Amino acid sequence: MNLLADACVSIHVVEALRARGHDVTWIGDNKDPGDDQVLARASAEGRILITLDKDFGQLAILQGAPHNGIVRIVDIRVLEQAHRLLKAFADYEADLRAGAIVTIEPSRTRIRPP
């Protein structure tokens, strides 16, 4: 999958996803340009956004900002994040590619269809 990891996502998670064959660009390599620009970049590059920040869902839902799917991680330890992301990609790949918003929480994973 083509992914864009927000600056708040650990480089360890980014590296783990890359090791599993995903094409991951990480915002943490540069100065964070702000949520609007991050979401616009993910959309322009055809990448699914990975974040810990709820503001992206608000941009997409309330403001109608275009996107190619968003995965938000909520209260998951860094050591578990890559595993949970990989499971979500396997379970919801078609939904994400269609523009769904997936929220990964400790006890459940929620999906908001496009």
N, C-alpha and C positions, 0 to 999 in steps of 0.2 A: 504494500500500500504506500501511497505517497502521503506523507504526514508532515505537518508543521507543528513543532512543539513550542509552546509559549515559554517565555523566560522563566516562569515559575516551576516548570517541569525540570526535575533533576537531570543533570548530564548523565548520571548512571542509568536512568530510565531510557534516555535517548540512545545511549550506547547498547543497551540490552535489546532494544527494538531493531537497531541497525544490525546487530549480530544475528537476528532472526530473519534478515533479508529485507527489512522495510527501508524505504527511501525516506529518511527523516532529516528535515532541516530544523535547526534549533535557533530560536530567537536569542537565546542567551549568549550566542557568539558575538552579538552586536548590541548596541544600545537599544533598549526597548522603545519602539516608536509610538506606543500607545495602542489601546485595544482596537480602535477603528482601523488603524493601519495594519495591525496584525491580521485581523479578520479579512480585510481587503486583500492582503498578500496571499493568504491561504486560498481565497476564492480565485484570484488571478492565476495562481500556480496550480490549481486543481488539487489542492491538498486538504486532507481532513485535519482539523485543528484539535490538538490535545492541550488541555489546560486544567488548572485548579481553580480558575477564576469564573465566578458565576456571571460576570458582566457580559460575556460573549453570548450567552443564551438570551439575555435581555436585548442585546443589539440585534440578534437574529429574529427573535420573536416579536418584540415590541416595536422595533424600528424597521424590521423587514430587510436588514442587511443581508446581501447575498453570501452564501457559504456553500461548502461542499461536504458538510457534516462536521459535527463538533462532538468531542468526547470530553466530558468534565469528570475529574477525579475528586471525590469528596471524602476527606478523613481516612485515607488509605495510607498506611506506612509506605515510605519510599521503597523499602525492600520488597513490597508486594505489588507495587504499581505496574511494573512491566508485565507480570503474570496476569493480572486482572485486565490490562489493556489487550494482551494477546487473546485472552478468552473472549473479550467483547468483540474484537475484530473477527474472530472465527464465528461467533454467534450472530453478529449483526452486520456483516460486511456489506450485503446488498442494501440494507437500510441506510447505512452510513454513506455509501456511494450515491444514494438517492437524495441525501441531504438531511438525514435524521440527526437528532441531538440525543446522545446517549450519556446518561449520568451514572457513574459507577460509585456506589456507596458501600460501606462495610458489609451490610447484610442483604443488599439487593442491587440490581442494575435496572434502571428505568430507561425507557426509550420514548422519545417524542417523534412520531413520524413526520416526514417533510410535509 
